[in-house]
Amino acid sequence: MVRLVVACGGGIFTTTMVSDQVKDIMKKAGIQCTVTPAKLTEIAGIADADLIIVTGKFGTKTNNVANTPIIIGMSLVTGVGSEKFAEELVQKVKEIEEAK
């Protein structure tokens, strides 16, 4: 099972909205996962995730304590490019599963 974290500025509304969309994307792809909400300020200390999806200004080159990969999921908020993001997310998660 892949462990995903969705992080935004406040960790409440946008995070919940995007988390629900991520769960739907994973379900359609037949991938089991957990999705945990977080605030952008918590990313540095996240040690138990396989992938972090951010919806705010946060560099994907930034590292946290576990060197967890970070991707930008803003398209799930705006709707622009959301299908392409969904494809990229599924591909990334499959790569993570294969590496486990």
N, C-alpha and C positions, 0 to 999 in steps of 0.2 A: 504494500500500500504506500502510495506517495503522499508525503506531507507537504501541503502548500500553505503559505501564509499570504494573506492579502492585506496590504498596508496603505493607509492614506493619512492625511493630516490629523484628523480627529479620531479615527478608528471606530466611527459609529455608522453614520448614514451611507456614505459612499462605499465604505468597506463592506457593509452588509449587502448593498446592491450588487457590487462586483463579485462578492463571495457567492451569492446565489447564481449569478451567471456562470462563474467558473465551475460550480457544482453541476450545472446543466450541461456545460460543454464536456466535462469529464464523463458524465453519465451517458451522453450520446455516443461518446467514443468507447464506452465499455471499460473505463479505467476507474478503479477504486482509489479513492483519496480521502484525506481529511483536509478541510479548509479552515484555517484559524485566522480571525481578524487581528489586526495590530495597528499601532500608530507608527508613522514614519520614524519617530524618535526612538522606537523600540528595536529597529532593525539591527543596529550594531550588536545587540546582545542576544539575538535569536540564534540558538544553537541546535535546535531540533527540527529544522525544516529542510526539505529537499529543494524547494524553489520558492522564491519570494516574488510576488506580483505587486508592483507599486502603482498608485494612481496619482501621485503628486510628483513634484520636482525632486527627483532623487537619482543620482547617477548610477548607471548599471555597472560602472567600474568600481563602485564603492564596495568594500569588503566588510563582512561582519565577522564575529568570532569563529564561525564555522566555515567561512569562505563559500557561503551559499550563493548560487547564481541568482541574479535579480533581473526581472524583465518588467518593462513598462506596459501596464494594462489600461492606459488612459482611453483607448478606443472603446472599451466596454462602458465607459462613462458617457462618451460623446456619441457613440454609435458609428462614427466614421472609421472604417477599416476594421470593424469588429469581427467580420468573417475571416479576414486574413489573420488577425490576432489569434482567433480560435484555432486555426490550422497550425500556426506557429506554436501555440501553447501545447496542443496535443502532441506535436512532434517533439518538443522539448521534454515533455513528461515521459514519452516513450523512451527517449534516450536515457533519461534518469532511471527508469525501470530496468532497462537493459544493463546499465552499469552496476546495478545493485547485486 
